[in-house]
Amino acid sequence: MLSALNNVRTFLLAIFMIMAGSGFLSTLIAVRLELGGTPAPLIGLVGTAYFAGLTVGSLRVGKLIGQVGHIRSIAAFLSMFSASSLSYALWQDVAFWTVLRFVDGFTIAGIFVCLESWLNDRTDSTTRSSALAAYMVALYLGQALGQFLLNLSQEAPALPFMFSAILLSLALLPVALTKATQPAIQDMKPLSIKRLYGISPLGVVGTAATGVMLGAFYALGAVFIRRLGLSISDVAFFTSCAIGGGVLLQWPLGMLSDRFDRRRVLVSSFMMAALVCAALTVLSEIRLLLFALGAMFGGLAFALYPLCVAHTNDHIEAGDRVGASGSLVMLYSAGAVAGPLIGSLGMAIFGPPGLFGTIGLAALLAALFGMWRLYAAPPVPSEDQTAYLGMARTTALAMTSEEEASEAP
């Protein structure tokens, strides 16, 4: 394991710094817009722009990277991201910030593709699983710790954006100085959604529902906390609790899904997430309980995507997994684009509880669909199930790498 990490330590440091410098921006932007009196639907629109940029970037950046190489590409993406981060401090305007969030999403897609293809190239089937696990830990840890940069805004409004730009700029150093060979970008053609639904209906519906849930949470979770009357430091702690819960519960739920009917674990996770969301709508006034419920929500919601991926892989031939990975990424992204808009409408109609009310409704509908699938089709025998691997939703390259790792002897 240590040798596997040694080969990719450069990329682990880079992703940690990138997420520390950018993972809090969605929270900060939502808080600033909320403090400026921006209506929830417009805040949701700004959040949607990020996921739209991420989707477009995932589809388009491969060709650019193939033309100019990884180091030049990641230098361009990080420079653009750093400039975008500083630009938020110039002018607070919904339309301007919507454009900047689209740019952020596009550039982070390029960064993910560069780092994940490099990570895949630097490992083999015996070390890839350990390297990917470390990559996800570095990603989540950077994102969680970065939330506390929100507290700097109490001293100077522009300071968090400056720190974001500094961290993003410094993240280029370990990559620019690496001696690692630049890999080739794989050409991935997604399966049609219709065909994928025919293979795994629950995988398709569950992935889209998870996108709605997490897209709404990332875009509007900070607004929910602020409209409860809590401070910016509480926003940072709540978001960190959710991310920390996501790290802690992914593997226990994954192990359960490897031993039992994975559909039942997936349906139970959706149902429990719906119950936690219901509790957040009625018990959010109790401070300690709010943070505990946030951690429980993150633990369940963050595990849903890898569970959906593993369930889909249980039903698909090995040769189609790369195409299925691309389709699942697109489904998640489509859900994440819709999530902030749906969540913001819920908040506009029902107030702060409307956010987790709509998230919980998405989870409940997915759970009910899953219950129908339990009776409509027999389970895959546990010995024939593919191995669960925890993951964040980044690009199809990471998913392909994890699938290859799961097939290692």
Secondary structure as GFF3:
##gff-version 3
##sequence-region A 1 409
A	DSSP	alpha_helix	2	22	.	.	.	ID=ss1
A	DSSP	alpha_helix	25	35	.	.	.	ID=ss2
A	DSSP	alpha_helix	40	68	.	.	.	ID=ss3
A	DSSP	alpha_helix	70	87	.	.	.	ID=ss4
A	DSSP	alpha_helix	94	121	.	.	.	ID=ss5
A	DSSP	alpha_helix	128	146	.	.	.	ID=ss6
A	DSSP	three_ten_helix	147	154	.	.	.	ID=ss7
A	DSSP	alpha_helix	159	170	.	.	.	ID=ss8
A	DSSP	alpha_helix	172	176	.	.	.	ID=ss9
A	DSSP	alpha_helix	193	199	.	.	.	ID=ss10
A	DSSP	alpha_helix	201	226	.	.	.	ID=ss11
A	DSSP	alpha_helix	232	259	.	.	.	ID=ss12
A	DSSP	alpha_helix	262	282	.	.	.	ID=ss13
A	DSSP	alpha_helix	287	314	.	.	.	ID=ss14
A	DSSP	three_ten_helix	318	320	.	.	.	ID=ss15
A	DSSP	alpha_helix	321	350	.	.	.	ID=ss16
A	DSSP	alpha_helix	353	376	.	.	.	ID=ss17
A	DSSP	three_ten_helix	382	384	.	.	.	ID=ss18
A	DSSP	alpha_helix	396	406	.	.	.	ID=ss19
###
